[in-house]
């Protein structure tokens, strides 16, 4: 079985890649940015594999990941983080052009579920396996059961999803929700279809 893996940033993709490799699963690993429908059209595979993550947690984790990569910042990122040195200040300013720019250029913040699940993605869901970062280890167990291979022993993690480091107020989370309406709708549509929720079908 050949699996094409679409790597959504900040969904445990590095861990998934390692588990697949150590488990002897034949797979192609697509880097960040490739939408699911494009992967299906350009890479023949028995199955597609893609991860999802609760959008507010995803955005906060993505912001934090880029914040910690100061050595790699672009000129635009230097200006952005000078204005918004932490997630709380960023969220407090959402609705302004300066803060909203993060959804256009800032690392994984700008590549949410609406990017990966663009176009006619529903046409390929029947051959797509979806894992949720929140239940990553159990999703991997279900997937290996479907393939008929033993899951590598080190699939288990101390936490299924590392919590996003930034601590922000409830109001900040509400502001993010307003920005992430499309991603949240997609997440709620897909979450029941994850490997864990579908079981070993």
N, C-alpha and C positions, 0 to 999 in steps of 0.2 A: 504494500500500500504506500502510495506517495501522498504526502501531506504538504500543502503550501501554507506557510505560516505568515500571517500579516501581523507585523509588530506594531501595536499601538503603544506609543511611549508611556511609561509610568504605569504599566499594567503587569509587571512581573515578567516581562518578556525574556530577559536574560536568564532567569531561573527556568522558564519553560524551555528555552533553547537547550540549556544544559541537561535537563531531564530527558528531552527527546534524544539528544546525542548519546547520553549514557545508557538510555534504554534501547538503543539500536533502532530507532524509528527513522525510516527513510523520509527525509523532508528537505524542503527548500525554504530558506529563511529570507524573507523580504524585509529590508530595512524600513525605517520610519517613512511615512508619507504616502504609501501605496494604498488607495482605497480598495475595499473588498471586491467591488465589481470589476475593477481593473485587474486585480490579481487573478480573478476567475477567468477573465478573457485572455490573459497573456501567458498564463502558466498552467499547463495541463496537470490535473491532479485528481486523485480519488476523493480527497477531502481538503477543505480549507479550514484553517484554524485561526481564530482571532480572539483577543481578550477585550473585556469591557471593565469599566470601573465607575463607581458612583461619581457623577460629574463634578460635584463640588469638591469631593476629596481629590479627584483627579486634577482639577485646576489648581488647588492649593499645593499639591505635591509637585506639579509641573512648575509652578512659580518658584517653589523652594529649590528645586533641582537646578533651575537656571541661575537663581541667586547665588548658589554655591560655586558656580563656574566662572567666577570673575575674570580669571585669566583668559577666558575665551570670549569675553563680551565683545560685541560689535559696537561701533560708535553710538548707534541708536539705543542699545542696551545700557551703555554707560550713562546716557542721558536719562533713560527710564528709571534705572535703579538709584540715580542721584535724587530723583523726584520721589520715588516710592521704595525706600530702603527695607521695607518689610511688608508682609502680606496684609496686615491690618490697614496700613495707610493706603495700600493699593485698593483694597475693597471699599474703604471709606470714600474713595474718590470715583468709584465706578459710576458711569453715567456721564463722565467728562471725557472729552476726546483723548486726553493724555492717558488716562487710566484704561480706557477701552482699547487703546492701541495694542495692548498686550494680546488681544484676541486676533490681531492681524499679523504680528511678527515674533512674538516671544516664545521661542522654543515649543515645547509640548502644549503650552497654554493655547496656542493657535491651532492645534491639531486635535480637537476633541472628537467625540463620536460622530458628530454631524459631518466631519471630513471623511472619516473612514467608511461610514455608512451613507454615502451619497449615491445619487442615481438609483438605478433599479436593483438595489441590493437584495430585496426580498426574493428576486428570481433565483438567487443562488443559496438561500438559507437552507434549502433541503439537503445540500451537501456541505454545509458549514458547521463545524463544531465551535461552540462559543464557551469560553471560560470566564468566570467572574473573578477578579482579583481577590474579592472578599472570601471566596471559597476555592482558592487556587489548588491547594493540595488534593482536595477531594475531587475536583474536576479532572486533575491529572490521573487519579486512580480510575475514574470512570472511563477516560479516554483509553488508557492502556488495557482495560478490561475489554473494551470494544475491539481493539486491535488484536487482542489475544496474546499480549506480551506481559511479562512481569514488570511492574513499575519499579524503577530504581529506588533503593532503600532511602536515599537521601532526598526523595521527593518532599518529605515532611519538612516544614519550616516552623520556626518558633511562632511566627505569626503568618497567617495567610497573606495579609497585605500590610506592609509597613505603614503605620499611620502617617498621614501627612504631618510634617514637623510644625508648620505654622499653627499657632493657636490664635484664632480670630473670634470675634464676638458673634452672637447669633444674628445681629443685624447685618454683619459682614456676609454671613452665609446667605441671608435673604437677598442681599444685593447680587451675590454670585448666581443665585437661582434665577433671578430675572434675566441675567445675561446668558444663562445656559439652558433656556427653555427647550430648544430643539434637542440638545444633548440629553436632557432629562427625559423627554418623551421617548427618544430612541432607547435609552437605558431601560425604561420601564417596559417597553415593547420586547426587548431582547432578553431581559433577565430571566423570565420563565423558560426561555429556550436554552439556558446554559446546560452544560454537560451534567452538572450535579442535579439540576431540577428535572432533566429529561431521563436521567438514569441510564442504565446499560441496555439501551434499545438496539 
